[in-house]
Amino acid sequence: MTCLVAITIIHRAIFAAVVLQATMLKLHHHFTAAKYHEATIHVTNRMSGSMALIVHCRSKDDDLGARAVEAGASFGFSFGQNVVGDGTVFWCKAAFRDRRLSFTAFDEDDHSSYVKEFEVADRFP
């Protein structure tokens, strides 16, 4: 009888562990599914002439490196932004000949849009 009780207790403990593990997986999946908003940034070269615009974007965690963006073309990227807030900010610098421009491309505190479009131009209509 002692052996049967021990097997029953072990069986219940294993069953409880499996149920707990399944619940944890379900909770983890639910949390992961709601963890990110997709954010997208586009920078378009509207400078006159045919020279490329050099665009360099980075955050505190990610440096995307310098990219040459041809006249009329765009450079874009997307990333998952944490819903609970981790202070995501992307800054970009643009250079064309002797001109330089710096701007905040994405700031988590700005909830106006998760798609940001920027045009760098030397003249406006």
C-alpha positions as CSV (number, residue, x, y, z in Angstrom):
1,M,0.0,0.0,0.0
2,T,2.9,2.4,0.7
3,C,4.2,1.9,-2.8
4,L,0.8,2.6,-4.3
5,V,0.5,5.9,-2.3
6,A,4.0,6.9,-3.3
7,I,3.2,6.3,-7.0
8,T,-0.1,8.2,-6.7
9,I,1.7,11.2,-5.1
10,I,4.4,11.1,-7.7
11,H,1.8,10.9,-10.5
12,R,-0.1,13.9,-9.1
13,A,3.1,15.9,-8.8
14,I,4.0,15.1,-12.4
15,F,0.5,15.9,-13.6
16,A,0.6,19.2,-11.6
17,A,4.0,20.1,-13.1
18,V,2.7,19.4,-16.7
19,V,-0.4,21.5,-16.1
20,L,1.8,24.3,-14.6
21,Q,4.2,24.1,-17.6
22,A,1.3,24.2,-20.1
23,T,-0.2,27.2,-18.3
24,M,3.2,29.0,-18.3
25,L,3.6,28.3,-22.0
26,K,0.1,29.7,-22.7
27,L,0.8,32.8,-20.6
28,H,4.2,33.3,-22.3
29,H,2.6,33.0,-25.7
30,H,-0.1,35.5,-24.8
31,F,2.5,37.9,-23.4
32,T,4.7,37.5,-26.5
33,A,1.8,38.1,-28.9
34,A,1.0,41.4,-27.2
35,K,4.5,42.5,-26.6
36,Y,5.3,44.6,-29.7
37,H,3.9,47.3,-31.9
38,E,5.4,47.3,-35.4
39,A,7.0,50.7,-36.1
40,T,8.3,51.8,-39.5
41,I,10.5,54.7,-40.5
42,H,11.1,55.9,-44.1
43,V,13.6,58.6,-45.1
44,T,13.3,59.8,-48.8
45,N,16.0,61.8,-50.7
46,R,14.3,64.8,-52.3
47,M,17.5,66.8,-52.8
48,S,18.0,68.3,-56.3
49,G,20.8,66.8,-58.3
50,S,21.8,63.2,-58.7
51,M,24.1,62.7,-55.7
52,A,23.2,60.3,-52.9
53,L,22.0,61.4,-49.5
54,I,23.9,59.7,-46.7
55,V,21.5,58.6,-43.9
56,H,22.6,57.2,-40.6
57,C,20.0,56.1,-38.1
58,R,20.5,54.6,-34.6
59,S,18.9,54.0,-31.2
60,K,20.6,53.5,-27.8
61,D,20.6,49.7,-28.7
62,D,20.9,49.5,-32.5
63,D,23.1,51.3,-35.0
64,L,21.9,50.7,-38.5
65,G,25.0,52.2,-40.1
66,A,25.3,54.8,-42.8
67,R,23.3,54.2,-46.0
68,A,23.6,55.9,-49.4
69,V,20.1,56.9,-50.6
70,E,20.0,57.8,-54.3
71,A,18.0,60.8,-55.5
72,G,14.3,60.0,-55.4
73,A,14.8,56.8,-53.4
74,S,14.0,55.9,-49.8
75,F,15.7,54.1,-47.0
76,G,13.3,52.4,-44.6
77,F,13.3,50.0,-41.6
78,S,10.8,48.5,-39.2
79,F,11.2,47.3,-35.6
80,G,9.1,45.9,-32.8
81,Q,8.4,48.5,-30.1
82,N,7.8,47.2,-26.6
83,V,4.2,47.9,-25.5
84,V,5.2,48.4,-21.8
85,G,7.7,51.0,-22.8
86,D,11.4,50.8,-22.9
87,G,12.1,54.4,-24.0
88,T,12.7,53.5,-27.7
89,V,14.1,56.5,-29.6
90,F,15.7,56.5,-33.1
91,W,17.8,59.4,-34.2
92,C,18.9,60.0,-37.8
93,K,21.5,62.1,-39.4
94,A,21.5,63.0,-43.1
95,A,24.4,64.5,-45.1
96,F,24.4,65.8,-48.6
97,R,27.6,67.5,-49.9
98,D,28.4,70.1,-47.2
99,R,24.9,70.1,-45.6
100,R,24.1,68.2,-42.4
101,L,20.7,67.5,-40.7
102,S,19.9,65.7,-37.5
103,F,16.4,64.7,-36.4
104,T,14.5,62.4,-34.1
105,A,12.9,59.8,-36.3
106,F,10.9,57.9,-33.7
107,D,10.2,58.7,-30.0
108,E,8.1,56.2,-28.0
109,D,6.4,59.1,-26.2
110,D,5.0,60.4,-29.5
111,H,1.9,58.3,-30.1
112,S,0.7,60.1,-33.2
113,S,1.8,57.3,-35.6
114,Y,3.8,54.1,-35.8
115,V,4.7,54.9,-39.4
116,K,7.1,57.9,-39.8
117,E,7.8,59.4,-43.2
118,F,10.6,62.0,-43.7
119,E,11.7,63.8,-46.8
120,V,15.0,65.5,-47.0
121,A,14.9,68.3,-49.6
122,D,16.8,71.5,-50.5
123,R,13.8,73.3,-51.9
124,F,10.1,73.1,-51.3
125,P,7.2,73.8,-53.8
